Amino acid sequence: MQYFVKAIYAGVIAGGGSLLAALQVSEDAGLSDLNTATWVTIGLAMAFAVGGVLGLQAAPAGVSTSTRTN
């Protein structure tokens, strides 16, 4: 459950950061000014952030901590 909460948090931070970057492109930009490609990019950033956190949970110990296991 702890990794799920961290994954959701990472997704929210990535999505918020992407949205903020997209809105700062022009001075008068609003949510209605964003096109489909921008929303897809924001969604992908969120998906990669969530997948990255959950992928670390599922990885073997040697991969997630960069140590060898024998």
CHARMM-style PDB file with segment names, atoms N, HN, CA, C and O in Angstrom:
ATOM      1  N   MET     1       0.825  -1.195   0.000  1.00  0.00      PROA
ATOM      2  CA  MET     1       0.000   0.000   0.000  1.00  0.00      PROA
ATOM      3  C   MET     1       0.870   1.261   0.000  1.00  0.00      PROA
ATOM      4  O   MET     1       0.497   2.273  -0.592  1.00  0.00      PROA
ATOM      5  N   GLN     2       2.024   1.200   0.660  1.00  0.00      PROA
ATOM      6  HN  GLN     2       2.327   0.378   1.141  1.00  0.00      PROA
ATOM      7  CA  GLN     2       2.892   2.368   0.749  1.00  0.00      PROA
ATOM      8  C   GLN     2       3.398   2.779  -0.636  1.00  0.00      PROA
ATOM      9  O   GLN     2       3.473   3.970  -0.937  1.00  0.00      PROA
ATOM     10  N   TYR     3       3.747   1.798  -1.484  1.00  0.00      PROA
ATOM     11  HN  TYR     3       3.687   0.830  -1.239  1.00  0.00      PROA
ATOM     12  CA  TYR     3       4.207   2.126  -2.823  1.00  0.00      PROA
ATOM     13  C   TYR     3       3.084   2.718  -3.663  1.00  0.00      PROA
ATOM     14  O   TYR     3       3.331   3.582  -4.504  1.00  0.00      PROA
ATOM     15  N   PHE     4       1.858   2.266  -3.448  1.00  0.00      PROA
ATOM     16  HN  PHE     4       1.656   1.564  -2.765  1.00  0.00      PROA
ATOM     17  CA  PHE     4       0.720   2.801  -4.194  1.00  0.00      PROA
ATOM     18  C   PHE     4       0.524   4.275  -3.873  1.00  0.00      PROA
ATOM     19  O   PHE     4       0.284   5.079  -4.773  1.00  0.00      PROA
ATOM     20  N   VAL     5       0.622   4.633  -2.609  1.00  0.00      PROA
ATOM     21  HN  VAL     5       0.817   3.980  -1.877  1.00  0.00      PROA
ATOM     22  CA  VAL     5       0.476   6.044  -2.199  1.00  0.00      PROA
ATOM     23  C   VAL     5       1.610   6.874  -2.790  1.00  0.00      PROA
ATOM     24  O   VAL     5       1.379   7.980  -3.279  1.00  0.00      PROA
ATOM     25  N   LYS     6       2.840   6.346  -2.749  1.00  0.00      PROA
ATOM     26  HN  LYS     6       3.028   5.448  -2.351  1.00  0.00      PROA
ATOM     27  CA  LYS     6       3.975   7.060  -3.336  1.00  0.00      PROA
ATOM     28  C   LYS     6       3.801   7.212  -4.834  1.00  0.00      PROA
ATOM     29  O   LYS     6       4.159   8.247  -5.397  1.00  0.00      PROA
ATOM     30  N   ALA     7       3.255   6.194  -5.489  1.00  0.00      PROA
ATOM     31  HN  ALA     7       2.964   5.353  -5.031  1.00  0.00      PROA
ATOM     32  CA  ALA     7       3.042   6.258  -6.932  1.00  0.00      PROA
ATOM     33  C   ALA     7       1.998   7.314  -7.284  1.00  0.00      PROA
ATOM     34  O   ALA     7       2.182   8.069  -8.239  1.00  0.00      PROA
ATOM     35  N   ILE     8       0.923   7.374  -6.536  1.00  0.00      PROA
ATOM     36  HN  ILE     8       0.774   6.761  -5.760  1.00  0.00      PROA
ATOM     37  CA  ILE     8      -0.102   8.398  -6.777  1.00  0.00      PROA
ATOM     38  C   ILE     8       0.480   9.790  -6.549  1.00  0.00      PROA
ATOM     39  O   ILE     8       0.232  10.705  -7.334  1.00  0.00      PROA
ATOM     40  N   TYR     9       1.245   9.949  -5.488  1.00  0.00      PROA
ATOM     41  HN  TYR     9       1.446   9.205  -4.850  1.00  0.00      PROA
ATOM     42  CA  TYR     9       1.886  11.234  -5.203  1.00  0.00      PROA
ATOM     43  C   TYR     9       2.821  11.638  -6.347  1.00  0.00      PROA
ATOM     44  O   TYR     9       2.813  12.791  -6.780  1.00  0.00      PROA
ATOM     45  N   ALA    10       3.621  10.694  -6.832  1.00  0.00      PROA
ATOM     46  HN  ALA    10       3.628   9.758  -6.481  1.00  0.00      PROA
ATOM     47  CA  ALA    10       4.531  10.981  -7.943  1.00  0.00      PROA
ATOM     48  C   ALA    10       3.750  11.382  -9.191  1.00  0.00      PROA
ATOM     49  O   ALA    10       4.156  12.290  -9.916  1.00  0.00      PROA
ATOM     50  N   GLY    11       2.633  10.709  -9.440  1.00  0.00      PROA
ATOM     51  HN  GLY    11       2.303   9.971  -8.851  1.00  0.00      PROA
ATOM     52  CA  GLY    11       1.801  11.040 -10.597  1.00  0.00      PROA
ATOM     53  C   GLY    11       1.205  12.434 -10.498  1.00  0.00      PROA
ATOM     54  O   GLY    11       1.161  13.170 -11.484  1.00  0.00      PROA
ATOM     55  N   VAL    12       0.751  12.792  -9.317  1.00  0.00      PROA
ATOM     56  HN  VAL    12       0.787  12.195  -8.516  1.00  0.00      PROA
ATOM     57  CA  VAL    12       0.166  14.127  -9.111  1.00  0.00      PROA
ATOM     58  C   VAL    12       1.232  15.209  -9.290  1.00  0.00      PROA
ATOM     59  O   VAL    12       0.978  16.235  -9.920  1.00  0.00      PROA
ATOM     60  N   ILE    13       2.412  14.980  -8.742  1.00  0.00      PROA
ATOM     61  HN  ILE    13       2.619  14.146  -8.231  1.00  0.00      PROA
ATOM     62  CA  ILE    13       3.493  15.956  -8.874  1.00  0.00      PROA
ATOM     63  C   ILE    13       3.914  16.093 -10.341  1.00  0.00      PROA
ATOM     64  O   ILE    13       4.106  17.206 -10.830  1.00  0.00      PROA
ATOM     65  N   ALA    14       4.056  14.971 -11.038  1.00  0.00      PROA
ATOM     66  HN  ALA    14       3.900  14.066 -10.641  1.00  0.00      PROA
ATOM     67  CA  ALA    14       4.451  15.015 -12.451  1.00  0.00      PROA
ATOM     68  C   ALA    14       3.376  15.692 -13.297  1.00  0.00      PROA
ATOM     69  O   ALA    14       3.690  16.503 -14.168  1.00  0.00      PROA
ATOM     70  N   GLY    15       2.126  15.365 -13.046  1.00  0.00      PROA
ATOM     71  HN  GLY    15       1.871  14.705 -12.338  1.00  0.00      PROA
ATOM     72  CA  GLY    15       1.036  15.987 -13.789  1.00  0.00      PROA
ATOM     73  C   GLY    15       0.925  17.475 -13.519  1.00  0.00      PROA
ATOM     74  O   GLY    15       0.731  18.271 -14.437  1.00  0.00      PROA
ATOM     75  N   GLY    16       1.048  17.845 -12.254  1.00  0.00      PROA
ATOM     76  HN  GLY    16       1.205  17.198 -11.507  1.00  0.00      PROA
ATOM     77  CA  GLY    16       0.995  19.264 -11.897  1.00  0.00      PROA
ATOM     78  C   GLY    16       2.137  20.058 -12.497  1.00  0.00      PROA
ATOM     79  O   GLY    16       1.946  21.177 -12.973  1.00  0.00      PROA
ATOM     80  N   GLY    17       3.317  19.479 -12.471  1.00  0.00      PROA
ATOM     81  HN  GLY    17       3.472  18.570 -12.084  1.00  0.00      PROA
ATOM     82  CA  GLY    17       4.474  20.153 -13.063  1.00  0.00      PROA
ATOM     83  C   GLY    17       4.330  20.306 -14.564  1.00  0.00      PROA
ATOM     84  O   GLY    17       4.667  21.348 -15.126  1.00  0.00      PROA
ATOM     85  N   SER    18       3.831  19.273 -15.207  1.00  0.00      PROA
ATOM     86  HN  SER    18       3.557  18.426 -14.750  1.00  0.00      PROA
ATOM     87  CA  SER    18       3.624  19.342 -16.661  1.00  0.00      PROA
ATOM     88  C   SER    18       2.557  20.370 -17.017  1.00  0.00      PROA
ATOM     89  O   SER    18       2.702  21.125 -17.979  1.00  0.00      PROA
ATOM     90  N   LEU    19       1.500  20.389 -16.241  1.00  0.00      PROA
ATOM     91  HN  LEU    19       1.382  19.776 -15.460  1.00  0.00      PROA
ATOM     92  CA  LEU    19       0.429  21.357 -16.480  1.00  0.00      PROA
ATOM     93  C   LEU    19       0.929  22.779 -16.268  1.00  0.00      PROA
ATOM     94  O   LEU    19       0.625  23.670 -17.060  1.00  0.00      PROA
ATOM     95  N   LEU    20       1.684  22.992 -15.220  1.00  0.00      PROA
ATOM     96  HN  LEU    20       1.931  22.268 -14.576  1.00  0.00      PROA
ATOM     97  CA  LEU    20       2.245  24.319 -14.957  1.00  0.00      PROA
ATOM     98  C   LEU    20       3.161  24.756 -16.092  1.00  0.00      PROA
ATOM     99  O   LEU    20       3.100  25.904 -16.532  1.00  0.00      PROA
ATOM    100  N   ALA    21       4.005  23.853 -16.566  1.00  0.00      PROA
ATOM    101  HN  ALA    21       4.055  22.921 -16.209  1.00  0.00      PROA
ATOM    102  CA  ALA    21       4.900  24.187 -17.676  1.00  0.00      PROA
ATOM    103  C   ALA    21       4.104  24.532 -18.932  1.00  0.00      PROA
ATOM    104  O   ALA    21       4.456  25.466 -19.654  1.00  0.00      PROA
ATOM    105  N   ALA    22       3.039  23.786 -19.194  1.00  0.00      PROA
ATOM    106  HN  ALA    22       2.754  23.028 -18.608  1.00  0.00      PROA
ATOM    107  CA  ALA    22       2.225  24.049 -20.379  1.00  0.00      PROA
ATOM    108  C   ALA    22       1.501  25.392 -20.281  1.00  0.00      PROA
ATOM    109  O   ALA    22       1.346  26.088 -21.284  1.00  0.00      PROA
ATOM    110  N   LEU    23       1.065  25.753 -19.090  1.00  0.00      PROA
ATOM    111  HN  LEU    23       1.191  25.187 -18.275  1.00  0.00      PROA
ATOM    112  CA  LEU    23       0.338  27.014 -18.918  1.00  0.00      PROA
ATOM    113  C   LEU    23       1.262  28.222 -18.932  1.00  0.00      PROA
ATOM    114  O   LEU    23       0.800  29.338 -19.169  1.00  0.00      PROA
ATOM    115  N   GLN    24       2.546  28.033 -18.687  1.00  0.00      PROA
ATOM    116  HN  GLN    24       2.921  27.126 -18.495  1.00  0.00      PROA
ATOM    117  CA  GLN    24       3.481  29.152 -18.675  1.00  0.00      PROA
ATOM    118  C   GLN    24       4.029  29.479 -20.053  1.00  0.00      PROA
ATOM    119  O   GLN    24       4.864  30.372 -20.193  1.00  0.00      PROA
ATOM    120  N   VAL    25       3.572  28.771 -21.063  1.00  0.00      PROA
ATOM    121  HN  VAL    25       2.894  28.045 -20.949  1.00  0.00      PROA
ATOM    122  CA  VAL    25       4.057  29.021 -22.420  1.00  0.00      PROA
ATOM    123  C   VAL    25       3.682  30.431 -22.869  1.00  0.00      PROA
ATOM    124  O   VAL    25       4.504  31.142 -23.447  1.00  0.00      PROA
ATOM    125  N   SER    26       2.456  30.825 -22.606  1.00  0.00      PROA
ATOM    126  HN  SER    26       1.789  30.246 -22.137  1.00  0.00      PROA
ATOM    127  CA  SER    26       2.054  32.188 -22.953  1.00  0.00      PROA
ATOM    128  C   SER    26       1.371  32.830 -21.751  1.00  0.00      PROA
ATOM    129  O   SER    26       0.881  32.147 -20.852  1.00  0.00      PROA
ATOM    130  N   GLU    27       1.351  34.127 -21.759  1.00  0.00      PROA
ATOM    131  HN  GLU    27       1.749  34.682 -22.489  1.00  0.00      PROA
ATOM    132  CA  GLU    27       0.837  34.869 -20.616  1.00  0.00      PROA
ATOM    133  C   GLU    27      -0.659  34.664 -20.394  1.00  0.00      PROA
ATOM    134  O   GLU    27      -1.116  34.637 -19.251  1.00  0.00      PROA
ATOM    135  N   ASP    28      -1.423  34.521 -21.469  1.00  0.00      PROA
ATOM    136  HN  ASP    28      -1.052  34.542 -22.397  1.00  0.00      PROA
ATOM    137  CA  ASP    28      -2.878  34.422 -21.363  1.00  0.00      PROA
ATOM    138  C   ASP    28      -3.390  32.986 -21.458  1.00  0.00      PROA
ATOM    139  O   ASP    28      -4.589  32.786 -21.656  1.00  0.00      PROA
ATOM    140  N   ALA    29      -2.529  31.988 -21.326  1.00  0.00      PROA
ATOM    141  HN  ALA    29      -1.556  32.151 -21.165  1.00  0.00      PROA
ATOM    142  CA  ALA    29      -2.939  30.589 -21.500  1.00  0.00      PROA
ATOM    143  C   ALA    29      -3.825  30.134 -20.341  1.00  0.00      PROA
ATOM    144  O   ALA    29      -3.576  30.455 -19.178  1.00  0.00      PROA
ATOM    145  N   GLY    30      -4.850  29.389 -20.688  1.00  0.00      PROA
ATOM    146  HN  GLY    30      -5.052  29.129 -21.632  1.00  0.00      PROA
ATOM    147  CA  GLY    30      -5.741  28.793 -19.697  1.00  0.00      PROA
ATOM    148  C   GLY    30      -5.948  27.334 -20.042  1.00  0.00      PROA
ATOM    149  O   GLY    30      -5.427  26.851 -21.047  1.00  0.00      PROA
ATOM    150  N   LEU    31      -6.699  26.633 -19.224  1.00  0.00      PROA
ATOM    151  HN  LEU    31      -7.123  27.025 -18.408  1.00  0.00      PROA
ATOM    152  CA  LEU    31      -6.933  25.202 -19.471  1.00  0.00      PROA
ATOM    153  C   LEU    31      -7.621  24.959 -20.813  1.00  0.00      PROA
ATOM    154  O   LEU    31      -7.363  23.950 -21.469  1.00  0.00      PROA
ATOM    155  N   SER    32      -8.485  25.870 -21.218  1.00  0.00      PROA
ATOM    156  HN  SER    32      -8.695  26.690 -20.685  1.00  0.00      PROA
ATOM    157  CA  SER    32      -9.183  25.689 -22.495  1.00  0.00      PROA
ATOM    158  C   SER    32      -8.271  25.914 -23.697  1.00  0.00      PROA
ATOM    159  O   SER    32      -8.608  25.518 -24.813  1.00  0.00      PROA
ATOM    160  N   ASP    33      -7.136  26.539 -23.480  1.00  0.00      PROA
ATOM    161  HN  ASP    33      -6.862  26.860 -22.574  1.00  0.00      PROA
ATOM    162  CA  ASP    33      -6.190  26.795 -24.569  1.00  0.00      PROA
ATOM    163  C   ASP    33      -5.273  25.610 -24.856  1.00  0.00      PROA
ATOM    164  O   ASP    33      -4.586  25.603 -25.878  1.00  0.00      PROA
ATOM    165  N   LEU    34      -5.247  24.610 -23.980  1.00  0.00      PROA
ATOM    166  HN  LEU    34      -5.805  24.616 -23.150  1.00  0.00      PROA
ATOM    167  CA  LEU    34      -4.372  23.460 -24.175  1.00  0.00      PROA
ATOM    168  C   LEU    34      -4.981  22.509 -25.204  1.00  0.00      PROA
ATOM    169  O   LEU    34      -6.172  22.202 -25.158  1.00  0.00      PROA
ATOM    170  N   ASN    35      -4.148  22.055 -26.126  1.00  0.00      PROA
ATOM    171  HN  ASN    35      -3.180  22.304 -26.164  1.00  0.00      PROA
ATOM    172  CA  ASN    35      -4.652  21.160 -27.154  1.00  0.00      PROA
ATOM    173  C   ASN    35      -4.528  19.700 -26.710  1.00  0.00      PROA
ATOM    174  O   ASN    35      -4.017  19.411 -25.627  1.00  0.00      PROA
ATOM    175  N   THR    36      -4.993  18.799 -27.547  1.00  0.00      PROA
ATOM    176  HN  THR    36      -5.408  19.034 -28.426  1.00  0.00      PROA
ATOM    177  CA  THR    36      -5.004  17.381 -27.215  1.00  0.00      PROA
ATOM    178  C   THR    36      -3.597  16.841 -26.986  1.00  0.00      PROA
ATOM    179  O   THR    36      -3.388  16.041 -26.074  1.00  0.00      PROA
ATOM    180  N   ALA    37      -2.645  17.256 -27.784  1.00  0.00      PROA
ATOM    181  HN  ALA    37      -2.814  17.906 -28.525  1.00  0.00      PROA
ATOM    182  CA  ALA    37      -1.275  16.771 -27.633  1.00  0.00      PROA
ATOM    183  C   ALA    37      -0.701  17.160 -26.273  1.00  0.00      PROA
ATOM    184  O   ALA    37       0.048  16.389 -25.674  1.00  0.00      PROA
ATOM    185  N   THR    38      -1.039  18.328 -25.792  1.00  0.00      PROA
ATOM    186  HN  THR    38      -1.647  18.955 -26.279  1.00  0.00      PROA
ATOM    187  CA  THR    38      -0.556  18.756 -24.482  1.00  0.00      PROA
ATOM    188  C   THR    38      -1.136  17.882 -23.382  1.00  0.00      PROA
ATOM    189  O   THR    38      -0.421  17.481 -22.464  1.00  0.00      PROA
ATOM    190  N   TRP    39      -2.430  17.583 -23.471  1.00  0.00      PROA
ATOM    191  HN  TRP    39      -3.011  17.909 -24.218  1.00  0.00      PROA
ATOM    192  CA  TRP    39      -3.066  16.725 -22.468  1.00  0.00      PROA
ATOM    193  C   TRP    39      -2.488  15.304 -22.515  1.00  0.00      PROA
ATOM    194  O   TRP    39      -2.325  14.667 -21.474  1.00  0.00      PROA
ATOM    195  N   VAL    40      -2.181  14.815 -23.706  1.00  0.00      PROA
ATOM    196  HN  VAL    40      -2.313  15.332 -24.552  1.00  0.00      PROA
ATOM    197  CA  VAL    40      -1.567  13.490 -23.836  1.00  0.00      PROA
ATOM    198  C   VAL    40      -0.188  13.493 -23.187  1.00  0.00      PROA
ATOM    199  O   VAL    40       0.177  12.538 -22.500  1.00  0.00      PROA
ATOM    200  N   THR    41       0.581  14.559 -23.399  1.00  0.00      PROA
ATOM    201  HN  THR    41       0.285  15.335 -23.957  1.00  0.00      PROA
ATOM    202  CA  THR    41       1.900  14.666 -22.787  1.00  0.00      PROA
ATOM    203  C   THR    41       1.805  14.696 -21.270  1.00  0.00      PROA
ATOM    204  O   THR    41       2.606  14.056 -20.588  1.00  0.00      PROA
ATOM    205  N   ILE    42       0.846  15.423 -20.739  1.00  0.00      PROA
ATOM    206  HN  ILE    42       0.196  15.942 -21.293  1.00  0.00      PROA
ATOM    207  CA  ILE    42       0.641  15.463 -19.291  1.00  0.00      PROA
ATOM    208  C   ILE    42       0.263  14.081 -18.770  1.00  0.00      PROA
ATOM    209  O   ILE    42       0.770  13.648 -17.735  1.00  0.00      PROA
ATOM    210  N   GLY    43      -0.614  13.394 -19.472  1.00  0.00      PROA
ATOM    211  HN  GLY    43      -1.026  13.746 -20.313  1.00  0.00      PROA
ATOM    212  CA  GLY    43      -1.005  12.045 -19.077  1.00  0.00      PROA
ATOM    213  C   GLY    43       0.150  11.063 -19.116  1.00  0.00      PROA
ATOM    214  O   GLY    43       0.280  10.217 -18.231  1.00  0.00      PROA
ATOM    215  N   LEU    44       0.983  11.170 -20.131  1.00  0.00      PROA
ATOM    216  HN  LEU    44       0.877  11.857 -20.850  1.00  0.00      PROA
ATOM    217  CA  LEU    44       2.148  10.295 -20.224  1.00  0.00      PROA
ATOM    218  C   LEU    44       3.142  10.561 -19.094  1.00  0.00      PROA
ATOM    219  O   LEU    44       3.721   9.626 -18.542  1.00  0.00      PROA
ATOM    220  N   ALA    45       3.337  11.824 -18.753  1.00  0.00      PROA
ATOM    221  HN  ALA    45       2.866  12.584 -19.201  1.00  0.00      PROA
ATOM    222  CA  ALA    45       4.236  12.153 -17.641  1.00  0.00      PROA
ATOM    223  C   ALA    45       3.723  11.531 -16.347  1.00  0.00      PROA
ATOM    224  O   ALA    45       4.502  10.999 -15.556  1.00  0.00      PROA
ATOM    225  N   MET    46       2.417  11.599 -16.138  1.00  0.00      PROA
ATOM    226  HN  MET    46       1.785  12.031 -16.781  1.00  0.00      PROA
ATOM    227  CA  MET    46       1.827  10.991 -14.949  1.00  0.00      PROA
ATOM    228  C   MET    46       1.976   9.472 -14.977  1.00  0.00      PROA
ATOM    229  O   MET    46       2.312   8.861 -13.963  1.00  0.00      PROA
ATOM    230  N   ALA    47       1.729   8.867 -16.128  1.00  0.00      PROA
ATOM    231  HN  ALA    47       1.457   9.364 -16.952  1.00  0.00      PROA
ATOM    232  CA  ALA    47       1.823   7.413 -16.249  1.00  0.00      PROA
ATOM    233  C   ALA    47       3.251   6.922 -16.020  1.00  0.00      PROA
ATOM    234  O   ALA    47       3.457   5.908 -15.353  1.00  0.00      PROA
ATOM    235  N   PHE    48       4.234   7.629 -16.566  1.00  0.00      PROA
ATOM    236  HN  PHE    48       4.067   8.453 -17.108  1.00  0.00      PROA
ATOM    237  CA  PHE    48       5.625   7.240 -16.373  1.00  0.00      PROA
ATOM    238  C   PHE    48       6.041   7.392 -14.912  1.00  0.00      PROA
ATOM    239  O   PHE    48       6.790   6.566 -14.392  1.00  0.00      PROA
ATOM    240  N   ALA    49       5.564   8.434 -14.255  1.00  0.00      PROA
ATOM    241  HN  ALA    49       4.955   9.105 -14.678  1.00  0.00      PROA
ATOM    242  CA  ALA    49       5.913   8.628 -12.844  1.00  0.00      PROA
ATOM    243  C   ALA    49       5.319   7.516 -11.987  1.00  0.00      PROA
ATOM    244  O   ALA    49       6.003   6.953 -11.132  1.00  0.00      PROA
ATOM    245  N   VAL    50       4.055   7.201 -12.214  1.00  0.00      PROA
ATOM    246  HN  VAL    50       3.500   7.658 -12.908  1.00  0.00      PROA
ATOM    247  CA  VAL    50       3.398   6.128 -11.455  1.00  0.00      PROA
ATOM    248  C   VAL    50       4.056   4.790 -11.767  1.00  0.00      PROA
ATOM    249  O   VAL    50       4.344   4.011 -10.859  1.00  0.00      PROA
ATOM    250  N   GLY    51       4.293   4.525 -13.039  1.00  0.00      PROA
ATOM    251  HN  GLY    51       4.060   5.158 -13.777  1.00  0.00      PROA
ATOM    252  CA  GLY    51       4.925   3.273 -13.434  1.00  0.00      PROA
ATOM    253  C   GLY    51       6.339   3.144 -12.907  1.00  0.00      PROA
ATOM    254  O   GLY    51       6.776   2.046 -12.561  1.00  0.00      PROA
ATOM    255  N   GLY    52       7.050   4.239 -12.842  1.00  0.00      PROA
ATOM    256  HN  GLY    52       6.695   5.131 -13.122  1.00  0.00      PROA
ATOM    257  CA  GLY    52       8.406   4.205 -12.309  1.00  0.00      PROA
ATOM    258  C   GLY    52       8.433   3.816 -10.849  1.00  0.00      PROA
ATOM    259  O   GLY    52       9.277   3.022 -10.432  1.00  0.00      PROA
ATOM    260  N   VAL    53       7.523   4.364 -10.069  1.00  0.00      PROA
ATOM    261  HN  VAL    53       6.838   5.008 -10.408  1.00  0.00      PROA
ATOM    262  CA  VAL    53       7.480   4.024  -8.646  1.00  0.00      PROA
ATOM    263  C   VAL    53       7.016   2.581  -8.460  1.00  0.00      PROA
ATOM    264  O   VAL    53       7.607   1.840  -7.674  1.00  0.00      PROA
ATOM    265  N   LEU    54       5.982   2.181  -9.161  1.00  0.00      PROA
ATOM    266  HN  LEU    54       5.502   2.782  -9.799  1.00  0.00      PROA
ATOM    267  CA  LEU    54       5.494   0.810  -9.022  1.00  0.00      PROA
ATOM    268  C   LEU    54       6.477  -0.189  -9.605  1.00  0.00      PROA
ATOM    269  O   LEU    54       6.559  -1.320  -9.128  1.00  0.00      PROA
ATOM    270  N   GLY    55       7.226   0.207 -10.631  1.00  0.00      PROA
ATOM    271  HN  GLY    55       7.160   1.127 -11.018  1.00  0.00      PROA
ATOM    272  CA  GLY    55       8.235  -0.676 -11.207  1.00  0.00      PROA
ATOM    273  C   GLY    55       9.374  -0.926 -10.252  1.00  0.00      PROA
ATOM    274  O   GLY    55       9.939  -2.020 -10.245  1.00  0.00      PROA
ATOM    275  N   LEU    56       9.728   0.054  -9.447  1.00  0.00      PROA
ATOM    276  HN  LEU    56       9.269   0.943  -9.453  1.00  0.00      PROA
ATOM    277  CA  LEU    56      10.773  -0.145  -8.445  1.00  0.00      PROA
ATOM    278  C   LEU    56      10.321  -1.129  -7.374  1.00  0.00      PROA
ATOM    279  O   LEU    56      11.131  -1.878  -6.829  1.00  0.00      PROA
ATOM    280  N   GLN    57       9.041  -1.125  -7.079  1.00  0.00      PROA
ATOM    281  HN  GLN    57       8.383  -0.516  -7.522  1.00  0.00      PROA
ATOM    282  CA  GLN    57       8.510  -2.052  -6.088  1.00  0.00      PROA
ATOM    283  C   GLN    57       8.623  -3.489  -6.596  1.00  0.00      PROA
ATOM    284  O   GLN    57       8.958  -4.394  -5.832  1.00  0.00      PROA
ATOM    285  N   ALA    58       8.345  -3.699  -7.877  1.00  0.00      PROA
ATOM    286  HN  ALA    58       8.073  -2.963  -8.498  1.00  0.00      PROA
ATOM    287  CA  ALA    58       8.321  -5.040  -8.435  1.00  0.00      PROA
ATOM    288  C   ALA    58       9.706  -5.548  -8.826  1.00  0.00      PROA
ATOM    289  O   ALA    58       9.879  -6.742  -9.071  1.00  0.00      PROA
ATOM    290  N   ALA    59      10.690  -4.658  -8.888  1.00  0.00      PROA
ATOM    291  HN  ALA    59      10.550  -3.688  -8.689  1.00  0.00      PROA
ATOM    292  CA  ALA    59      12.033  -5.052  -9.321  1.00  0.00      PROA
ATOM    293  C   ALA    59      12.725  -5.870  -8.238  1.00  0.00      PROA
ATOM    294  O   ALA    59      12.461  -5.683  -7.050  1.00  0.00      PROA
ATOM    295  N   PRO    60      13.599  -6.767  -8.643  1.00  0.00      PROA
ATOM    296  CA  PRO    60      14.383  -7.505  -7.642  1.00  0.00      PROA
ATOM    297  C   PRO    60      15.239  -6.547  -6.821  1.00  0.00      PROA
ATOM    298  O   PRO    60      15.530  -5.434  -7.261  1.00  0.00      PROA
ATOM    299  N   ALA    61      15.631  -6.969  -5.658  1.00  0.00      PROA
ATOM    300  HN  ALA    61      15.395  -7.873  -5.301  1.00  0.00      PROA
ATOM    301  CA  ALA    61      16.385  -6.102  -4.746  1.00  0.00      PROA
ATOM    302  C   ALA    61      17.667  -5.587  -5.381  1.00  0.00      PROA
ATOM    303  O   ALA    61      18.052  -4.444  -5.137  1.00  0.00      PROA
ATOM    304  N   GLY    62      18.327  -6.388  -6.178  1.00  0.00      PROA
ATOM    305  HN  GLY    62      18.015  -7.317  -6.377  1.00  0.00      PROA
ATOM    306  CA  GLY    62      19.574  -5.970  -6.804  1.00  0.00      PROA
ATOM    307  C   GLY    62      19.377  -4.856  -7.808  1.00  0.00      PROA
ATOM    308  O   GLY    62      20.286  -4.054  -8.020  1.00  0.00      PROA
ATOM    309  N   VAL    63      18.224  -4.786  -8.427  1.00  0.00      PROA
ATOM    310  HN  VAL    63      17.485  -5.438  -8.255  1.00  0.00      PROA
ATOM    311  CA  VAL    63      17.955  -3.744  -9.412  1.00  0.00      PROA
ATOM    312  C   VAL    63      17.565  -2.442  -8.722  1.00  0.00      PROA
ATOM    313  O   VAL    63      18.053  -1.375  -9.095  1.00  0.00      PROA
ATOM    314  N   SER    64      16.703  -2.517  -7.732  1.00  0.00      PROA
ATOM    315  HN  SER    64      16.306  -3.384  -7.429  1.00  0.00      PROA
ATOM    316  CA  SER    64      16.199  -1.307  -7.106  1.00  0.00      PROA
ATOM    317  C   SER    64      17.207  -0.642  -6.178  1.00  0.00      PROA
ATOM    318  O   SER    64      17.092   0.551  -5.898  1.00  0.00      PROA
ATOM    319  N   THR    65      18.198  -1.397  -5.694  1.00  0.00      PROA
ATOM    320  HN  THR    65      18.292  -2.366  -5.922  1.00  0.00      PROA
ATOM    321  CA  THR    65      19.192  -0.803  -4.809  1.00  0.00      PROA
ATOM    322  C   THR    65      20.584  -0.748  -5.427  1.00  0.00      PROA
ATOM    323  O   THR    65      21.530  -0.286  -4.788  1.00  0.00      PROA
ATOM    324  N   SER    66      20.713  -1.210  -6.647  1.00  0.00      PROA
ATOM    325  HN  SER    66      19.945  -1.585  -7.166  1.00  0.00      PROA
ATOM    326  CA  SER    66      21.983  -1.228  -7.363  1.00  0.00      PROA
ATOM    327  C   SER    66      23.050  -2.056  -6.648  1.00  0.00      PROA
ATOM    328  O   SER    66      24.230  -1.706  -6.683  1.00  0.00      PROA
ATOM    329  N   THR    67      22.653  -3.128  -6.014  1.00  0.00      PROA
ATOM    330  HN  THR    67      21.695  -3.412  -5.986  1.00  0.00      PROA
ATOM    331  CA  THR    67      23.598  -4.039  -5.381  1.00  0.00      PROA
ATOM    332  C   THR    67      23.423  -5.421  -5.985  1.00  0.00      PROA
ATOM    333  O   THR    67      22.348  -5.760  -6.481  1.00  0.00      PROA
ATOM    334  N   ARG    68      24.448  -6.190  -5.944  1.00  0.00      PROA
ATOM    335  HN  ARG    68      25.321  -5.914  -5.541  1.00  0.00      PROA
ATOM    336  CA  ARG    68      24.374  -7.552  -6.485  1.00  0.00      PROA
ATOM    337  C   ARG    68      23.789  -8.498  -5.449  1.00  0.00      PROA
ATOM    338  O   ARG    68      24.086  -8.403  -4.258  1.00  0.00      PROA
ATOM    339  N   THR    69      22.961  -9.401  -5.920  1.00  0.00      PROA
ATOM    340  HN  THR    69      22.720  -9.479  -6.888  1.00  0.00      PROA
ATOM    341  CA  THR    69      22.446 -10.466  -5.071  1.00  0.00      PROA
ATOM    342  C   THR    69      22.852 -11.790  -5.695  1.00  0.00      PROA
ATOM    343  O   THR    69      22.727 -11.975  -6.905  1.00  0.00      PROA
ATOM    344  N   ASN    70      23.327 -12.689  -4.890  1.00  0.00      PROA
ATOM    345  HN  ASN    70      23.428 -12.539  -3.906  1.00  0.00      PROA
ATOM    346  CA  ASN    70      23.744 -14.010  -5.379  1.00  0.00      PROA
ATOM    347  C   ASN    70      22.894 -15.092  -4.779  1.00  0.00      PROA
ATOM    348  OT1 ASN    70      23.096 -16.270  -5.073  1.00  0.00      PROA
TER     349      ASN     70
END
